[in-house]
Amino acid sequence: MVTQAVSFIILMIFLMFALVFLLFAFWIWMIVDCAKRKFKNDNEKIVWILVLIFLSLLGAVIYYFAIKIQDKGKVKK
């Protein structure tokens, strides 16, 4: 009984670390995408990089839906 509880706790800790790693990788991916992307002017790029840095994961999600998804729609047309 105790070994099952310990195994469950270890599994939860492992899953938590995996989730944190994936979220961190997503954040880095969005920063790299923003740095490489060509915007209309340099100020827009600087603003997005600051949003990504200061808002972290929330900024990455906002960037993904505002820029990345919008870009995919343009490519398909």
VENNORMO-V698541 format. One record per pair of residues at least 4 apart in sequence whose C-alpha atoms are under 6 Angstrom apart, sorted by sequence separation. I is the first residue (numbers start at 1). GAP is how many residues later the second one is. If there is no record, write none. Layout:
i->I gap->GAP
i->I gap->GAP
//
This chain:
i->33 gap->4
i->50 gap->4
i->51 gap->4
i->52 gap->4
i->55 gap->4
i->59 gap->4
i->60 gap->4
i->62 gap->4
i->63 gap->4
i->64 gap->4
i->65 gap->4
i->52 gap->7
i->51 gap->8
i->52 gap->8
i->27 gap->30
i->30 gap->30
i->27 gap->33
//
